[in-house]
Amino acid sequence: MGDDFPPMRSVKRWLVTTNHKDVGILYLSTALFFLVFGGVMALLFRAHLWESGGAGILTDSTYNQAVTSHGLLMVFWFLSPFAAGFANYFVPLQIGAKDLAFPRLNALSYWFYLFSGVLLMISFFIGGTFEGGWTMYAPLNVPAYTPFEATAGGTATIMALMMFTLSITFGTINFLTTIHRQRAEGLGLWNMPMFTWSWLLTVWMMLFAFAALLAALLLLTIDRVMLTQYFGAGEGSSLLWAHIFWFFGHPEVYIVFFPALGIMFETFQTFTGRRLVGRKWVIIALVLVTVQSFLVWMHHMFLTTINLEIKTLFMATTIGISLPFDLMVFALIYTMIKGRVRFTTPFLFSLGALVLFILGGITGVFLGAVVLDYEFRGTYWVVAHFHYVMVSGVTALIAGLYYWWPKITGKMYNETLGKLNFAVYFVGFNLLYFPMFLAWETPRRVFHFAEGMTMYHQMATVGAFVFGASFLIMFYTLGKSLVSGPDAPDNPWEFSRTAEWTIPSPPPLENWDGRPSYATGRLEFVEEKPAATDGGTGIATTEGSNAVLDAHEHEEEHADHASIWPLGIGFGTFIMFLGISGLGPYVARFANAQGANVDGFGDPNIVYPILAVTGLGLLLYFLWQFGMEEFQAPEMEVAERWPFEGVDNGKFGLWVFLASDVVVFGAVLGAFIFMRLHTGWSDWTTVPPAAWPGLLNTYVLLTSSFTVILALVMAERGNKKGLLATLTATLMLGFTFMGVKAWEYNAKFAEGDFWFSGLEYSIYYVTTGLHGLHVLLGLLVAGFMIYKIILYDAYLEDHRPVEFFGLYWHFVDIVWVFLFPLFYLM
């Protein structure tokens, strides 16, 4: 495969590649583009803030669009994907894997990320992008309360973020499966490199946090397109959005910062020449923060109507989560004190990140106290604190870029230019953000401020342009390195301890000539190529892991590295989402015909339904081709898999996906319970026309679960007719379920009860409709499997796909077991 794989300079390679290093480079380069995009937005509104009342550069609407898009781009499209680029490239190298567990899924994750950003950019040109702030607070996130946002552009922004969230979900499934099941022999979890540890905990947080965000975005999209009333009803809608969004939003801070911490740990060890002080306690602290991150979200809601006792509880959890970070900070400081520091460019950026994070953490203590938060919330104090924390993470990520640049490119950069870059960066950063603490009385997200604050805002604007100039220096330094930089040795830093530094710079396509093994205690890396620059010994140690790379020959099927279908699926989804974003006026016209009196949507545009249908067709076609493609991604024959030895990669990946889906349904059901309690449980109208359709569908789905079990039995026995019969029975039962649900909906429509008729109707149709969508997806998969069985005798020798389908189908049935009593009996 490696011989006929397209070369690096080929455009085709970057369109079809599934290799983890190529995908990592795609992530890094795309994230840097969005950094520039978001930075231009920031320079625009900072220039507008030169004078109180605005400098006339932007209108009210374009100012709001610039502020909103800057926040969205930096938080979502730059920070996490930039870290994901490093993780894609280096996590498999650090754990001794040849690739991620699901290479095509990895490529699909990237293309969803890219096309989501393209959709966000297009939103500027189809009526204006979303302008309600990056937190998208209700009710300003629905068209009824912001007529200037009631365009396809605002909805396209939400759809772009939903597509980005799907990208994150694909990535988390891949990384969790890889790290837990594809570590080289002898490499236990405890002994993994610190960057891999930080990324493992990051993706665990991503799995649950982004699932909650996906649920919130799904409900918001349905509100904007289908006119449901989750966030515009005025009956607890604002509080509902705040709960779901900040359940995601606070872990997101650590999702952004953990990879930066991992880079700081790696660079501090490398450039102090000693192992991280208190390494095991640092890992424990990281785990504690990961768990606690989901227990502090309400400290963002101190100004809401939640009672004082709950506020006090969350104030305590906020203080508690700061303590593990204290331990990490002191570990870094003691590592530096006890080592021999080399002030290289990567270390300077890591040290700068530590200093900035300490300042951000101290100023955040003020916001953790209920009384002080009443004063500071919604002011520039929050803006300054937020950026000192988040952009300190950016600082460490730039350290990672300089640190790993020689390994990725095989070229060294000019150290003098790198240090100049850091000096301009650090001065610009503090000149930009520190004056915001002094101008804290300025309300955030507005361009009107008191005359006495003008000097501080002008200092910040000057700092913004100095800060921006530092990135130009960075691009020049790295670009010059590519053109004329000297070749990099395999280990230019000498004291680097992780496994990626034991192979050539840049690494070969397959990573390793043989099978990595960490079984003996020393690294013995036998290469078929010329000896490495360390004199051919190849001896190194991986962070106290007693690492050994044993490159003896072994027979293993070569993995494929190319597939065009992930690109196609991403493109089809992009076209479909773009079309859906403009369907609101059609639904509004239908609602008005039913007497709903909806306005603010404008006239329907025939282009959008055409795009939606075309995108759906493309998506189904590319998914079909994806499923039919023969793609080799063999599991490692010998690997550390504790504590998941008993499952294969496919089953583990499915369990991870279902865990995220549990959070999605949990958020949607939580919204139902929250709104029903808020409006009065006993006063809630019974929406279904009768209980018997729900009871009938319960029996139908439970029976279908039984036929799926029989299908697995038939597959294990190699009985083709029995497998076809049982899967066909499952398919028919699924269609029966959908038919009963269609009759039930039609009965409600005949009574004049539509999804836009009231809050209870919205929740009924959306919740049961989301479950119905899962049933429909299952039916599509079942139909595809039946097709492959008939034509290719599929699944008779390898019955795992039947088992995986059964697990998904059982999950769908279990969800219905909860929905039936909630909507039909209570």
C-alpha positions in Angstrom: 0.0 0.0 0.0 2.8 2.4 0.9 4.4 2.1 -2.6 1.3 3.3 -4.6 0.1 5.8 -2.1 0.1 9.3 -3.6 3.1 11.5 -2.7 2.9 14.4 -0.3 2.9 16.9 -3.1 -0.2 15.3 -4.8 -3.6 17.0 -4.3 -5.2 13.5 -4.5 -3.3 12.4 -1.4 -4.9 15.1 0.8 -8.4 14.3 -0.6 -8.3 10.5 0.0 -5.8 10.1 2.9 -6.9 8.3 6.1 -3.4 8.1 7.5 -3.3 9.6 11.0 -0.3 11.8 10.3 -1.8 13.3 7.2 -5.1 13.9 9.0 -3.1 15.6 11.8 -1.5 18.0 9.3 -4.9 18.7 7.7 -6.3 19.6 11.2 -3.3 21.8 12.0 -3.4 23.7 8.8 -7.1 24.2 8.8 -7.2 25.3 12.4 -4.5 27.9 11.7 -6.7 29.2 8.8 -9.6 29.6 11.2 -7.3 31.3 13.7 -6.6 33.9 11.1 -10.3 34.2 10.3 -11.3 34.7 13.9 -8.3 37.0 14.5 -9.5 39.3 11.7 -12.9 39.4 13.3 -11.3 40.5 16.6 -9.2 43.2 14.9 -12.3 44.6 13.3 -14.3 45.0 16.5 -11.2 46.1 18.5 -10.7 48.9 15.9 -14.4 49.8 16.3 -13.8 50.1 20.1 -11.2 52.8 19.6 -13.8 55.4 20.7 -16.8 55.3 23.0 -19.8 54.7 20.9 -17.8 53.0 18.1 -15.4 54.3 15.5 -17.9 53.9 12.7 -16.1 50.9 11.1 -19.0 48.5 11.8 -22.8 48.8 12.1 -24.6 47.6 15.1 -25.5 44.3 13.4 -22.0 43.7 11.9 -20.4 44.4 15.2 -22.5 41.8 16.9 -21.8 39.4 14.0 -18.0 40.0 14.4 -18.0 39.5 18.1 -20.2 36.3 17.9 -18.2 34.7 15.0 -14.9 35.5 16.7 -16.0 33.7 19.8 -17.4 30.7 17.9 -14.3 30.4 15.6 -11.8 30.6 18.4 -13.5 28.3 20.9 -14.7 25.7 18.4 -12.9 25.9 15.1 -9.4 26.8 16.3 -8.6 25.7 19.8 -9.9 22.1 20.0 -9.1 21.2 16.4 -5.5 22.5 16.7 -5.0 20.2 19.7 -6.7 17.4 17.7 -4.1 17.9 15.0 -1.3 17.2 17.4 -3.2 14.3 18.9 -3.9 12.8 15.5 -0.2 13.0 14.6 1.5 12.0 17.8 -0.8 9.9 20.0 -0.4 6.8 17.8 3.3 7.4 17.7 3.5 7.8 21.5 1.6 4.6 22.2 3.3 2.5 19.5 0.3 2.2 17.1 0.5 2.3 13.3 -2.7 4.3 13.0 -5.9 5.1 14.8 -8.4 2.3 15.2 -10.8 3.5 12.5 -8.8 5.4 9.9 -11.8 6.2 7.6 -13.8 7.5 10.6 -10.8 9.7 11.4 -10.8 11.2 7.9 -14.6 11.6 8.2 -14.1 13.6 11.4 -11.8 16.0 9.6 -14.1 16.5 6.6 -17.0 17.2 8.9 -14.8 19.8 10.7 -13.7 21.4 7.4 -17.2 21.6 5.9 -18.7 22.9 9.1 -16.3 25.8 8.9 -17.2 26.4 5.3 -20.9 26.4 6.3 -20.1 29.0 8.9 -18.3 31.2 6.4 -21.2 30.9 3.9 -23.6 32.1 6.7 -22.1 35.6 6.2 -23.5 35.7 2.7 -27.0 34.3 3.1 -28.5 37.0 5.2 -25.8 37.5 7.9 -24.3 35.1 10.4 -25.6 34.5 13.9 -25.3 37.6 16.1 -26.6 36.6 19.5 -23.2 35.9 21.2 -21.2 32.7 21.2 -23.1 31.4 24.2 -26.3 31.8 22.1 -28.5 32.6 25.2 -32.2 32.1 24.9 -34.5 33.7 23.9 -32.1 35.7 21.7 -31.3 32.5 19.8 -34.7 32.1 18.2 -36.1 34.2 15.3 -39.2 35.5 17.2 -37.0 37.6 19.5 -34.4 38.6 17.0 -36.0 39.4 13.6 -32.6 40.5 12.2 -31.4 37.0 12.8 -34.4 35.3 11.3 -32.5 34.3 8.1 -30.9 31.3 6.7 -27.5 32.7 7.8 -28.3 32.5 11.5 -29.6 29.0 11.2 -26.7 28.0 9.1 -24.4 29.0 11.9 -26.2 26.7 14.3 -26.1 23.9 11.7 -22.4 24.4 11.2 -21.9 24.0 14.9 -24.0 20.9 14.9 -21.8 19.5 12.1 -18.7 20.4 14.1 -20.1 18.5 17.1 -20.6 15.4 15.0 -17.0 15.7 13.9 -16.0 15.7 17.6 -18.1 12.7 18.3 -16.4 10.7 15.5 -13.0 11.7 16.8 -13.8 10.7 20.4 -14.9 7.3 19.4 -11.7 6.8 17.5 -9.3 8.1 20.1 -10.9 6.2 23.0 -10.8 3.0 21.1 -7.2 3.5 20.0 -5.8 4.5 23.4 -7.6 1.9 25.4 -7.1 -1.0 22.9 -4.1 -0.3 20.7 -1.2 0.5 23.1 2.0 -1.4 22.4 2.8 -4.5 24.4 3.8 -3.6 27.9 2.6 0.0 27.8 0.1 0.3 30.7 -2.2 3.2 31.1 -0.2 4.5 34.1 3.0 4.7 32.0 1.6 6.5 29.0 3.3 9.8 28.0 1.7 12.9 29.6 0.4 14.4 26.4 -1.4 11.1 25.6 -2.8 11.1 29.2 -4.0 14.7 28.8 -5.6 13.8 25.4 -7.3 10.6 26.8 -9.0 12.6 29.5 -9.9 15.4 27.0 -11.7 13.0 24.7 -13.6 11.4 27.7 -14.8 14.9 28.5 -15.6 15.6 24.9 -17.7 12.5 24.6 -20.2 13.6 27.2 -19.9 17.4 27.0 -20.3 17.7 23.2 -23.2 15.2 23.4 -25.1 17.7 25.6 -24.2 20.5 23.2 -25.5 18.4 20.3 -28.8 17.9 22.1 -29.1 21.7 22.7 -28.2 22.5 19.1 -30.7 19.9 17.8 -33.5 21.5 19.9 -32.4 25.0 18.8 -32.3 24.0 15.1 -35.8 22.5 15.3 -37.0 25.7 17.0 -35.5 27.8 14.2 -36.6 25.6 11.3 -39.7 23.8 12.5 -41.0 26.6 14.8 -41.1 24.4 17.9 -41.1 26.3 21.3 -38.2 25.0 23.4 -36.4 28.3 23.8 -39.0 30.8 22.9 -41.9 29.9 25.1 -41.1 32.1 28.0 -41.8 29.3 30.4 -38.3 28.5 31.7 -36.8 28.4 28.2 -33.8 30.7 29.1 -33.0 28.6 32.2 -33.3 25.4 30.2 -30.8 26.6 27.6 -28.4 27.8 30.3 -28.4 24.4 32.0 -27.8 22.4 28.9 -25.3 24.8 27.4 -23.2 25.2 30.5 -23.2 21.5 31.2 -21.2 21.5 28.0 -19.6 24.9 28.5 -17.6 24.4 31.7 -16.0 21.1 30.7 -15.2 22.8 27.4 -12.7 25.0 29.3 -10.8 21.9 30.4 -11.3 20.3 27.0 -9.4 23.3 25.5 -6.8 23.5 28.3 -5.9 19.8 29.0 -4.0 19.3 25.7 -2.1 22.5 26.4 -1.2 21.2 29.8 0.0 17.9 28.2 2.3 19.9 25.9 3.6 21.9 28.9 4.3 18.7 30.8 6.2 17.3 27.8 8.2 20.5 27.1 9.1 21.1 30.7 10.5 17.6 31.0 12.4 17.9 27.7 14.0 21.3 28.4 14.7 20.9 32.1 16.2 17.5 31.5 14.3 15.7 34.2 11.1 13.7 34.8 8.0 15.6 35.8 7.9 16.1 39.6 5.0 14.3 41.2 4.0 12.6 38.0 1.5 10.1 39.5 -0.2 12.9 41.6 -0.4 15.1 38.4 -2.3 12.2 36.7 -4.6 11.8 39.6 -5.2 15.6 39.7 -6.1 15.4 35.9 -8.6 12.6 36.6 -10.2 14.5 39.4 -10.6 17.6 37.3 -12.1 15.5 34.5 -14.8 14.2 36.9 -15.4 17.5 38.7 -15.7 19.4 35.4 -19.3 18.2 35.1 -20.2 19.3 38.6 -19.6 23.0 38.5 -21.7 24.3 35.5 -24.1 26.3 37.6 -21.4 28.8 38.7 -22.1 30.3 35.3 -25.7 30.8 36.4 -25.3 32.7 39.7 -27.4 35.6 38.3 -30.4 33.3 37.4 -33.3 32.3 39.7 -31.7 29.2 41.1 -31.9 29.3 44.9 -29.1 30.4 47.2 -28.4 27.0 48.6 -27.6 25.5 45.2 -25.5 28.6 44.4 -23.5 28.0 47.5 -23.0 24.4 46.7 -21.7 25.2 43.3 -19.4 27.9 44.8 -17.9 25.1 46.9 -17.5 22.8 43.9 -15.8 25.6 42.0 -13.3 26.1 44.8 -12.8 22.4 44.9 -11.9 22.1 41.2 -9.2 24.7 41.5 -7.2 22.6 44.0 -6.0 19.9 41.6 -4.8 22.7 39.3 -2.7 24.1 42.2 -1.0 20.8 42.4 -0.2 20.8 38.6 1.2 24.3 38.7 3.5 23.5 41.6 4.6 20.3 39.8 5.7 22.3 36.8 7.4 24.9 39.0 9.3 22.3 40.9 10.3 20.5 37.7 11.8 23.7 36.5 13.6 24.4 39.8 15.1 21.0 40.0 16.2 20.8 36.4 18.6 22.5 34.1 16.5 24.8 32.0 17.2 25.4 28.3 15.3 28.5 27.2 14.4 27.4 23.7 11.3 28.8 21.9 9.0 25.9 22.9 10.0 26.2 26.5 9.5 30.0 26.5 6.0 29.6 25.2 5.3 26.9 27.7 6.6 29.0 30.5 4.6 32.0 29.3 1.5 29.8 29.2 2.1 28.9 32.9 2.4 32.5 33.9 -0.7 33.6 32.0 -2.7 30.7 33.4 -1.8 31.6 37.0 -3.0 35.1 36.4 -6.2 33.8 34.8 -6.8 31.4 37.6 -6.4 34.0 40.3 -8.8 36.4 38.6 -11.3 33.5 38.2 -11.4 33.1 42.0 -13.4 36.3 42.1 -16.0 34.9 39.8 -16.3 31.7 41.8 -17.8 33.7 44.8 -21.5 34.4 44.5 -21.4 37.9 45.8 -18.5 39.0 43.7 -19.9 37.3 40.6 -23.0 39.5 41.0 -20.8 42.5 40.4 -18.4 41.1 37.8 -20.7 39.0 35.7 -21.3 40.5 32.2 -18.4 42.9 32.4 -14.9 43.1 30.9 -13.5 41.4 34.0 -15.0 38.2 32.6 -13.7 38.9 29.2 -10.1 39.4 30.5 -10.2 36.4 32.9 -11.6 34.1 30.1 -8.9 35.1 27.7 -6.1 34.8 30.2 -7.2 31.2 30.7 -8.2 30.2 27.2 -5.4 32.0 25.4 -2.8 30.7 27.8 -3.9 27.4 26.3 -3.2 28.8 22.9 0.3 29.9 24.1 1.1 26.3 25.1 -0.3 25.0 21.8 2.1 27.3 19.9 4.8 25.8 22.1 3.7 22.4 20.8 3.9 23.7 17.2 7.5 24.7 17.7 8.3 21.6 19.7 7.0 19.1 17.1 7.7 21.2 14.0 11.1 19.4 13.3 9.4 16.0 13.7 6.5 16.9 11.4 8.4 18.7 8.6 12.0 17.3 9.0 13.2 21.0 9.1 14.6 23.2 11.9 13.5 26.7 12.3 15.5 29.9 13.2 15.7 30.0 17.0 16.3 33.8 17.1 13.1 34.4 15.1 11.2 32.0 17.4 12.3 33.9 20.5 11.4 37.2 18.8 8.0 35.7 18.1 7.6 34.9 21.8 8.6 38.4 22.9 6.1 40.1 20.6 3.4 37.6 21.5 3.8 38.0 25.2 3.9 41.8 25.1 1.0 41.9 22.8 -1.1 39.5 24.8 -0.7 41.4 28.1 -1.2 44.8 26.4 -4.4 43.5 24.9 -6.0 41.7 27.8 -4.7 43.3 31.1 -6.3 46.7 30.5 -9.6 44.9 30.3 -9.3 44.2 34.1 -8.9 47.9 34.6 -11.9 48.6 32.4 -14.0 46.0 34.1 -17.0 48.2 34.4 -17.5 48.1 30.7 -20.4 45.8 29.7 -19.2 42.9 27.5 -20.4 42.6 23.9 -21.3 46.3 23.5 -19.3 49.1 22.0 -20.7 51.9 24.2 -18.5 52.6 27.2 -17.8 55.4 29.6 -15.4 58.1 28.5 -13.1 57.4 31.4 -12.5 53.9 30.0 -11.3 55.1 26.6 -7.6 54.9 27.4 -7.8 51.3 28.5 -9.7 50.3 25.4 -7.3 52.1 23.2 -4.4 50.3 24.9 -6.2 47.0 24.3 -6.7 47.8 20.6 -3.0 48.6 20.2 -2.2 45.3 22.0 -4.6 43.5 19.6 -2.6 44.6 16.6 0.8 43.8 18.3 -0.6 40.4 19.2 -1.7 39.8 15.7 1.7 40.8 14.4 3.3 38.0 16.5 1.4 35.5 14.5 2.7 37.0 11.3 6.2 36.5 12.7 5.3 32.9 13.5 4.1 32.2 10.0 7.2 33.8 8.6 9.5 31.8 10.9 7.9 28.5 10.0 7.5 29.3 6.3 11.2 30.2 6.1 12.0 26.9 7.8 10.1 24.9 5.2 11.9 26.8 2.3 15.5 27.0 3.6 15.7 25.5 7.1 18.4 22.9 7.8 17.3 19.2 8.0 16.1 18.1 11.5 17.7 15.2 13.2 15.5 12.4 14.6 15.7 13.9 18.1 16.8 17.6 17.9 16.0 18.2 21.6 18.3 15.4 22.9 16.4 14.9 26.1 13.0 14.1 24.6 11.7 11.0 26.2 8.7 9.9 24.1 8.6 7.3 21.3 8.0 9.7 18.4 11.6 10.9 18.7 13.0 7.5 18.0 12.0 7.4 14.3 13.0 9.6 11.4 11.9 13.2 10.9 9.4 13.2 9.3 8.1 9.7 10.2 7.6 7.1 7.5 4.0 6.3 6.3 3.8 3.1 8.4 5.5 4.6 11.5 7.3 1.4 12.5 9.2 -1.3 10.6 8.1 -3.9 13.1 6.0 -4.4 16.1 6.5 -2.0 18.9 6.9 -3.6 22.3 7.4 -2.0 25.8 8.0 -5.3 27.5 11.7 -5.3 28.7 12.7 -1.9 30.0 15.0 -0.5 27.3 14.2 0.7 23.8 15.7 -1.7 21.2 14.6 -0.4 17.8 16.0 -2.4 14.9 15.6 -0.6 11.6 16.0 -1.9 8.0 16.9 1.6 6.9 20.1 3.5 7.6 20.9 4.0 11.3 19.4 7.0 13.1 21.4 10.0 14.1 21.9 8.7 17.6 24.7 6.4 16.3 22.4 3.5 15.5 21.8 2.4 19.0 18.2 3.6 19.0 18.1 3.6 22.8 15.6 5.8 24.6 13.3 5.7 27.5 9.6 6.7 27.5 8.9 8.6 30.7 9.5 5.9 33.2 7.5 3.5 31.2 10.3 1.0 30.8 9.8 1.3 27.1 11.1 -1.1 24.5 10.4 -1.0 20.8 11.1 -4.5 19.4 11.1 -4.3 15.7 11.3 -7.9 14.8 9.5 -9.1 11.7 6.0 -10.3 12.0 3.2 -11.2 9.6 0.5 -8.6 9.6 -1.9 -7.5 6.9 -1.0 -4.1 5.6 -3.5 -1.4 6.4 -5.0 0.8 3.7 -4.5 4.5 3.8 -6.8 5.9 1.1 -10.6 6.3 0.7 -12.6 9.0 -1.1 -15.9 8.3 0.6 -15.3 10.2 3.9 -14.9 13.4 1.7 -18.1 12.5 -0.1 -20.1 12.0 3.1 -18.8 15.3 4.5 -19.8 17.1 1.3 -23.2 15.5 1.2 -23.9 16.4 4.8 -22.7 20.0 4.2 -25.1 20.4 1.2 -28.0 18.9 3.2 -27.4 21.1 6.2 -27.1 24.2 4.0 -30.5 23.4 2.5 -32.1 22.7 5.8 -31.0 26.1 7.1 -33.3 27.9 4.7 -36.5 25.8 5.2 -37.9 28.0 8.0 -40.0 30.2 5.7 -41.7 27.2 4.2 -42.7 25.9 7.7 -43.8 29.4 8.7 -46.1 29.6 5.6 -47.6 26.2 6.5 -48.0 27.3 10.2 -49.7 30.5 9.1 -52.1 28.5 7.0 -53.1 26.7 10.2 -53.7 30.0 11.9 -50.4 30.2 13.8 -49.6 33.8 12.9 -45.9 33.4 12.5 -43.9 36.3 11.1 -40.3 37.5 10.6 -39.2 34.7 8.3 -39.5 36.3 4.9 -40.4 34.6 1.6 -39.4 31.0 0.9 -36.5 30.4 -1.5 -36.8 27.4 -3.7 -33.0 26.9 -3.7 -33.0 25.6 -0.1 -35.3 22.6 -0.5 -33.5 21.6 -3.7 -30.2 21.7 -1.8 -31.6 19.7 1.1 -32.9 17.0 -1.1 -29.8 16.9 -3.2 -27.6 16.8 -0.1 -29.6 13.9 1.3 -29.3 12.0 -1.9 -25.6 12.5 -2.1 -25.2 11.6 1.6 -27.1 8.3 1.1 -25.1 7.4 -2.0 -21.7 8.1 -0.4 -22.8 6.2 2.8 -23.7 3.2 0.5 -20.3 3.4 -1.2 -18.6 3.7 2.2 -20.3 0.6 3.4 -19.5 -1.4 0.3 -15.8 -0.4 0.2 -13.3 -3.1 1.2 -10.9 -1.2 3.5 -8.2 -2.9 5.6 -7.6 -1.6 9.1 -6.4 -4.6 11.0 -6.2 -4.6 14.8 -2.9 -4.9 16.5 -2.2 -8.6 17.1 -0.3 -7.9 20.3 -1.3 -4.9 22.4 -2.2 -3.7 25.9 -6.0 -3.6 26.2 -6.6 -3.4 29.9 -9.4 -3.0 31.1 -11.2 -3.8 27.8 -9.6 -7.1 26.7 -12.9 -8.8 26.2 -14.2 -6.7 23.3 -12.9 -5.9 19.9 -12.4 -2.4 18.5 -15.7 -2.4 16.7 -17.8 -3.3 19.7 -15.8 -0.9 22.0 -16.4 1.9 19.5 -20.1 1.2 19.4 -20.3 1.2 23.2 -18.6 4.6 23.2 -21.1 6.0 20.6 -24.0 4.7 22.5 -22.7 6.3 25.7 -22.8 9.7 23.9 -26.3 8.9 22.6 -27.4 8.3 26.1 -26.4 11.9 27.0 -28.2 13.2 23.9 -31.4 11.4 24.9 -30.8 12.3 28.5 -30.7 16.0 27.7 -33.8 15.8 25.6 -35.7 13.9 28.2 -34.3 16.2 30.9 -35.7 19.1 28.9 -39.1 17.4 28.9 -39.0 16.8 32.7 -37.6 20.3 33.4 -40.3 22.1 31.3 -43.1 20.0 32.7 -42.1 20.6 36.3 -41.6 24.3 35.5 -45.1 24.7 34.0 -46.8 22.5 36.5 -46.9 18.7 36.1 -50.6 18.3 36.8 -51.5 21.0 34.3 -49.7 19.4 31.4 -52.0 18.5 28.5 -52.0 14.8 27.5 -50.7 15.0 24.0 -51.0 11.5 22.4 -54.5 10.7 21.1 -54.6 7.5 23.1 -52.4 5.1 25.1 -52.9 2.1 23.0 -50.7 3.1 20.1 -47.8 3.6 22.5 -48.5 0.2 24.1 -48.7 -1.5 20.7 -45.4 0.0 19.6 -43.8 -1.2 22.8 -44.8 -4.8 22.0 -43.6 -4.3 18.4 -40.1 -3.1 19.4 -39.7 -5.7 22.1 -40.5 -8.3 19.6 -38.0 -6.8 17.1 -35.3 -7.1 19.8 -36.1 -10.8 20.0 -35.8 -11.3 16.2 -32.4 -9.4 16.3 -31.1 -11.9 18.9 -32.3 -14.8 16.6 -30.5 -13.1 13.7 -27.2 -13.2 15.6 -27.8 -16.9 16.5 -28.4 -17.7 12.8 -25.2 -15.7 11.8 -23.1 -17.7 14.3 -24.5 -20.9 12.9 -23.8 -19.8 9.3 -27.5 -20.2 8.4 -28.1 -17.8 5.5 -31.8 -18.4 5.2 -32.4 -18.0 8.9 -30.3 -14.9 9.0 -32.3 -13.4 6.1 -35.6 -14.3 7.7 -34.9 -12.9 11.1 -33.4 -9.7 9.8 -36.3 -9.3 7.4 -38.7 -9.8 10.4 -36.8 -7.1 12.3 -37.1 -4.8 9.3 -40.9 -5.4 9.0 -41.4 -4.8 12.7 -39.5 -1.5 12.4 -41.7 -0.5 9.6 -44.8 -1.4 11.6 -43.5 0.8 14.4 -43.1 3.7 12.0 -46.5 3.1 10.5 -48.2 3.2 13.9 -46.3 6.4 14.7 -47.4 7.9 11.4 -51.0 7.1 12.1 -50.7 8.7 15.6 -49.2 11.9 14.2 -51.8 12.1 11.4 -54.6 11.7 14.0 -53.2 14.7 15.9 -52.8 16.8 12.8 -56.5 16.1 12.0 -57.4 17.6 15.3 -55.3 20.7 14.5 -52.6 19.8 17.0 -49.2 20.5 15.4 -45.7 20.7 16.7 -46.0 24.5 16.8 -49.3 24.5 18.6 -47.8 24.8 22.1 -44.9 23.8 24.3 -46.2 20.4 25.2 -46.8 19.6 21.6 -43.3 20.7 20.6 -41.8 18.4 23.3 -44.0 15.4 22.3 -43.3 15.6 18.6 -39.6 16.4 19.0 -38.8 13.7 21.6 -40.7 10.9 19.9 -39.5 12.1 16.5 -35.9 11.9 17.6 -36.5 8.3 18.6 -38.2 7.7 15.3 -35.2 9.0 13.5 -33.0 6.5 15.3 -35.5 3.7 14.3 -35.3 5.0 10.7 -31.5 4.9 10.7 -31.7 1.3 12.1 -34.0 0.3 9.2 -31.6 1.7 6.7 -28.7 -0.3 8.2 -30.9 -3.4 8.3 -31.9 -3.0 4.7 -28.2 -2.6 3.7 -27.3 -5.7 5.6 -30.0 -7.7 3.9 -28.7 -6.6 0.5 -25.2 -7.7 1.4 -26.4 -11.1 2.7 -28.4 -11.8 -0.5 -25.6 -10.8 -2.9 -22.4 -11.6 -1.1 -23.3 -14.1 1.7 -22.1 -11.5 4.2 -21.8 -12.0 8.0 -21.8 -15.8 7.8 -18.1 -16.1 8.6 -17.8 -12.8 10.5 -21.0 -12.2 12.4 -19.8 -9.2 14.4 -21.7 -6.6 12.3 -24.9 -8.4 13.2 -24.0 -8.2 16.8 -23.2 -4.5 16.5 -26.5 -3.8 14.8 -28.3 -5.7 17.6 -26.7 -3.6 20.3 -27.8 -0.4 18.5 -31.3 -1.8 18.0 -31.6 -2.8 21.7 -30.6 0.7 22.7 -33.3 2.2 20.6 -35.8 -0.2 22.1 -34.7 0.7 25.7 -35.2 4.4 24.9 -38.7 3.7 23.9 -39.3 1.8 27.2 -38.7 5.2 28.9 -40.7 7.3 26.4 -43.8 5.2 26.6 -44.7 5.8 30.3 -43.5 9.4 30.2 -45.7 10.4 27.3 -48.6 7.9 27.3 -49.2 7.0 30.9 -48.2 10.0 33.1 
